[in-house]
Amino acid sequence: MLFQIAFAINLVAVNSPQIDSKRDLRCFVVGILGGEGSGPEVIDAACNVLGAVAETCGIDFRIKTGGDIAWRSTGCPGGYLSDAVAEFCRDVFASGGAIMAGPAGGRFVYDMRRQFDLYYKLNPLRSYQELADVCRIKLPAKPLDILLVRENLQDIYQGNSAEASSEDGREIVHTFVHKEKQVRAVLEVATAAARRRRKLLAVIGKNSGLPAIHSLWRTCALELGEASEVEVSLLDIDYAAYKLLQEPETFDVIAAPNCFGDILSDLGGVLAGSRGLTFGASYAADGAAVYQTNHGAAHDRAGTDTANPVGQIFSLAMMLRETFGLRSAAHLIEDSVRTLWRARWRTADLAESGCKIAGTRQFAELLARQIQSAGVREHEACSAVS
């Protein structure tokens, strides 16, 4: 259990902004799945940024590209997650690498999680001072830093449906499970993260509507919270959604079943200023990880060069930090994005008076140059000190 809990702990570590002064001699394997709709465009943007990081920080990345996924692969054996793509992912994980996937629809993400036992997902919910005037709701002056831990392998999304006909028309019976072993495993990740942060854990359920499921999560959470000296609160999903928008500063770590976690992670786009900024990653106990945006494929934006690539780019930074331990490189990406925002560069979804609008490709190019420029300044500073 210690291996997977380490991912959540890394998210609360203080990251040094200093760029590593010595070249990292390791080779890091990154598997790329382009997705569909606007997915290939935001993936290309993230790869552009990864190239700038490799050059600036002296890091060796081995990039591997997989095949089509989701609706693009429905005619292939395996469907949304084709057999060929599953084998590609298996090879990447076996080499110690991670997958960065572009937005995709259908059952792809759910099949991927089930195939590789990616039993929990981490979604950072953040706000940014540089975008304070873009947000549609009033937020606290201090930037938000909330961690949502979502269960991935149970609940409504991973259930089974059967259809029959009756005199009333179509009849759908959908069954799903919540197993104590899986609930405890996810809550162990959440309590480990909370223990290293503000020691606050909100567990989401629906007491009156789903009393048995709520009781299971409640019992496990209270036991683990007491053992970890973490304060546990239990919130119904409807009130949790209201409170997340009304009093987001009261949250630290949130743990939620699959469907409820999905709802709350989308609300993170309201806190950030755009759904295009949302991101996260799903993890297995053996270290396998898939990094992605938390938004859909935006087919209406495909080929228009208007999709915001920052969610995908932030997922890249998360991969560098969590899977590869490259904290300085991750910080460099995140700080460089904020530098562009402060210089009033925005994609269309974040536009405000007086800003400069960049398309998907241009924003990635500007970001790559900013990363390279920051690297030169850091190198010069280090040389002056030595």
N, C-alpha and C positions, 0 to 999 in steps of 0.2 A: 504493500500500500504506500510505502514511502516514496516510490518513484513518481507516481502520478500526483501526489500531494505537493511535490516540489514545484510543479508547474504553477499552482496557485500561489505558492509562497514567493516565487520569482516576481510575480506581478506587483508585489508590495515593496520590493527592494528599491532603495534609493539609487538611481542610475547616475553615474558620473558622466558629465558632458564631454569629458576629455577623450579624444580619439586615441586609440591604442598606438603607442609609439613604435612597437615592433610588429613586423609582419606576422600574421597568424599562418603557420605552416600547414594547418589542417585543410582538408578539402571538404566542403559542405555540399551535400547533394540536395537539390531542389527540384521536385517534380511539378511540372506545370500542366494544369488542365484549363483550357481557354474558356470553357463555358459557352454560353449562347447569348443572343441578343447583344447587349452592350458589353458582355463579358470579355470577349477577345480584346476590346479596346482598353478596358481598365487593366486587364492583365498585361497587355503590352506596355502600358504606362508604368506599372509596378516593376516590370522587368527592366525598363529603362533606368529606373531609380536603383534597382539592384546592381546594375552595371556600374553606376556612378559610385555606389558604396564599395564595390569590389576594387575599383581603381583607386579610390581615395584612401581606403583603409588597408589596402594590401591584403585582401581576403580572397581566397580561391573558392569560387562557387562552381559546381558542376551542374549545369542546367539540363534537365531531361524533359522532353515534351511528350505528353500522352495524347490519346485520340479524342474523338468526339464523345460528349456526355449528354445526358438528359434527352430532350426531344430530338437532338441531332443523331442519337444512337439507338432510337427505338426499333430500327430495323435490324439491329445487330443482336447476336446471341447474348443474353443477359439484360437486354432492355436499357433502361435509363443509366445503369452502371454496367456497361458491357463487360463481357468476360475478358476482353483484351485490356480494357482500362483497369479492371480489378487486378490483373496480373502485373500491369505497369506499376500500380500503387504498391503492390506487394514487394516488388523489386526495390522500389525507392525506400520503403520502410526497412527492408532487410539491410540496406546499405547505411542505415542510420540517418536517412534523410527525412524530409517532410514534404507534404503536398500543399501547393498553393492553388486553389481552385477559383476560377471566375464564377460569377453568378450563373445559376442554372435552375431550370424548373423541373417539373415532373417529380418523380420519386427519387431523384438522384441523391440528394443529401441524406435522406432517410435510409436508402439502400446502402450508401457508403458507410453510415454509422453502424448499421447492423452487420455488414460484411466484415468490418475490421474492429468490431467491439469498441467503438468510440463512445464510451458510456457517459461522458459528461462534456459539456461545452462551457467555455468561459467567454462571457461578453462584458468587456469594459464599457461602462456607461459614463461618459465624460462630457463636460462642458468646457468651453474655451473662451478666455477673456477677449481674444481677438475677434470673436464672432458674437459678442454680447448683443449688438444691435440687430443682428440677423434673426435671433430667436424670437418666436412668436409669443413666448411666455416670459414673465419676469423671473430671473434666476438669481440665486445668491451671488454676491460679489466674488466670493472665493470659489474657484473652479471646482466642479463636482468630480469625484473620483469614486465611482461605485463599481463593485464587481458582482456580476450576476453569474451564478453557477447553476446550470440547467441540466436536468437529467435528459438523456438522449435515447434510451433504448426501450422505454415502456410508454404507457399512457396512450392517449387516443391515436397519435401519429404512428405508433408501432403496433396497432391492433389488427384484428382480422374482421373482414366484413363478409356477410352472406346475404344474398338477395333472394326473395321469394315474391310470388304474386298472391294477392288476396282480393277479396271483394272490394277492399278500400284502395286498391291499386298496388303500386310497388311497396315492398316492405324490406327495410334494411335492418339487419341485426349486426351490431358492431361490438366486439368483445376485446378487452385489453386487460393487462395485469399491472400490479404494483407489487414487486417482490421486496421483502424486507432487506435481503442481502444487497440488492441494487440501491435501494433507498439509502441504506447506511453508507455504502461506498461513496455516493455522491455527497452526502452530508459530511463525511469525513474530509473530503476536499474543501467543502465550504467552511467548516469549523477551523481547519488548519489555516486557511486564508484569513479568517476573522481574528484568530489568535494573534496573528502578526500585524494586524491593522488596528482598528479601534475596538475590537472585541465585541462587535455588534453583528448579530446574524438575524435577518428576517426570513422566516420560512413561510412560503405562500401555499395556500390551499383554498378550500371552500367548505367550511365546517358544516353548514346546514345542508348544502347540496350534495356533498360527497363525504359523509361523516366517517365511513370506514377508512377511506384513503387518507383523509385528514388526520384521523387518529394514528395511523401508521407513521406518517411523517412527523407528527407531533411527538410521539413517544421516542422515536429515534433521535430527533433533534434535541429534545430536552436532556436525554441521557448523554449525548455527545457534548452538548453545550456545557453541562455541569462538569464533565470530566476535563474539559478544555478551558474552563473558567471564561466561557463566552456567554454573553447575555443573549438569550434567544427570545424573539417575539414572533407570534403567529398571526398572520394577516390573511383575510379572505382576498381573493384575486381582484374583486371589484374595488375594494377599498385600497388595496395596494396600488392599483393603477392610478386612482385618484391621488393618493398620497405621494406617489413618485413624481407627479407633476406639480402638486401643490406644496409639498415639503420635501424636496429631494435630498436636502442636506441632512435629513434624519436617517438616511440609509448609509450603510457601509458595505456589507456583504449580503446578498440575497440568494437564497436557494429555492428552486422551484421545480415542480414536475414539468414534463416536456412542453405541453401546450401552454401552460401559464407562463413558463419562461420565455416562450416564443413571443407572447403578447407583450411582456414587459421589455424585452430586448428591442422590439420595434419602437416602443415609447422612448427609448434612448435616443432615437433620431430627433425627437422633439427637444430633448435636453441639449443635444449637440448643435442643432441648428439646421440639420438636413439628414434625411435618411441615407444619403450618399456618404455620410461619414461613419456609418455603423459597421462594425466588424467583430470578429470573434474566431474561435478555434475549438475544434472537437478533439478529444484525447482518449487514447486507450491506455490500459495499465502497463503495456509493454513499451510505451513511448511513442507509438504511432500517432501522428497528428495531422489534421487537415485545417488549413487556414483559409478564411474566406470573408467576403463581405457579409453583412446581415440584411442585405436587401435583395430584391429580385433581379431578373435579367434585363428589365427595362427594354423590351423589344421595340417600343416606340422610339427609343433613342439610338437604336442600333445604326451605325454608319453615319450618324449626325455629328460626331465629335463634340458632343455636349455633356456626356456622362461625367459625373464627378468621380475621379479616380482615387480620392483620398481614403475612402474606406478600404479599398484594396491595398493601397500603399501602407496604411496603418496595420493591416493584417500581415503584411510583409515585415514590418518592424516588430510585430508581436512574435513572428516566427523566429527572427534573428535572436530575440531576447530569450524566448521560452524554450525552443528546441535546441538552438545552437549556442546559447550562452553569450551571444555577442551584444552585450548591453550598450556599449559605447556606440556601436553602429546603429542600433535601434534608436537610441537617443538622438543621434545625428539626423536621422530621417525625420523624427517627430519635431525636433527643434527647427529644422529647415522648413517644414510645412508652415509652422507658426511664423517664421520669418517672412515667408511669402505673404501670408495673411496680413501681417503688420504692414507690409509694403503695399497693401490694398489689392493684391492679386486674388481673384476669385473665379470659381466656375459659376455658371449661370444660376444654379440653385442657391448660391450664397450671395447673389448680387445685392448691393445697396448703393446709395447715392455716393458718387465720387470714386467708385472702385474701378479696377481694370479687369475686364472679362477675358479669361483664357479658356480655350477649348481643352478637351481631354489631353491631346498630344502636347499642346503648348505648355499646359500646367506641369506635365511630367518633365518636359525639357527644362523649364525654369527651375524646377526642383532639383533636377540632376546638376545643373550649373551651380545652384546654391550649395549643394552638398560638396561639390568639388571646391568651391570657393572657401567654404568653412574649413575644409581639410587643409588647404594651403595656409590659411591663417593660423590654424592650430600647429602645423608643422613649423611655421616661422616662429611662433611663440616658444615652442619647445626648444628650437635651435638657439634662440636668444638666451634662454635660461641655462642651457648647457654651456 
